């Protein structure tokens, strides 16, 4: 076993054997946060460019300076459906009518929260209980408008609480209508195996962020930050992408969004969609 394989095994990863030849069918989506530096003031041309790259749908992280109707017109002009939107916890708490109106206007069906209401440097059980109350309430409100709520866990969600990752403590308190959006990078960064979570909670995962991690990035260390440059193009890092995609397809994940937070994102997302269209599972 190589040192890299040993390190992966120690944080619970599985191997990523060569596939049987089946291609990944998609859909091929892009989280527009990848283009947060490029999109403002240029939404329509970038959406058109994303479509030409081969992406079929997008997930929004804000409206890039436009109103919801303006954003919707840009999406329609580019022929690009927006199936999900990210909003901060505070927006769900204090601006829910606006959040719902924006989602309905742009056509998004999934509303995602990418943060926890955390009071200190590390997650506590009190934080988990507060998040669970909020998420359960948000999901119930959105369901009345035929929208689904999901939580997108980042590294802090895996901080251990009484011997278990915080995310597991949270899921135990959530109603079944609260979905999970798996960002495979952050699960790995938190010292966890994405495939194991897909197997553990197969009914919760219907959305996924696809990004790869640069070799040498700290895994399972909650005392250091994570550089945006830890993101690399799919297939160039340490994530076992074939194993993750196979399991995601098996349990019924419906939407896959490439996300790249690095300075190289405009180039990497071109390589990413090519990878997804050619990888054999």
Buried (B, 14 or more C-beta within 10 A) or exposed (E): EEEEEEBBEEBBBBEBEEBEEEEBEBBBBBBBBBBBEBBBEBBBEBBBBBBEBBBBBBBBBBBBEBEBEBBBBBBBEBEBBBBBBBBBBEBBBEBBEEBBEBBBBBEBBBBBBBBBBBEEEBBBEEBBEBBBEBBBBBBEBBEEBEBBBBBBBBBBBBBBBEEEBBBBBBBEBBEEEBBBBBBBBBBBBBBBBBBBBBEEBBEBBBBBBBBBBBEEBBBBEBEEEBEEEBBBBBBBBBBBBBBBBBBBBEBEBBBBBBBBBBEBBBEBBBBBBBBBEEBEB
